[in-house]
Amino acid sequence: MPTNLSINTALLETALVTGGQKTKKDTVNLALEEFIQRRKSAEILSLFGTVVYDEDYDYKKARQQRL
């Protein structure tokens, strides 16, 4: 799907040099992948501390019951 985007030329040139990609297309695709990964990581990190643990759960006993 062809798309015309108005991208900041200075940012794109800096990203090309920094990322080491050969083309602008590769640079933009890599940037989008990293953006998505960073957002998903932040979403996962926000879940830390929200899990409620059962203090009565005995993992050793549960492990023995599987055998």
Buried (B, 14 or more C-beta within 10 A) or exposed (E): EEEEEEEEEEEEEEBBEEBEBEEBEEBBEBBEEEEEEEEEEEEEEEEEEEEEEEEEEEEEEEEEEEE
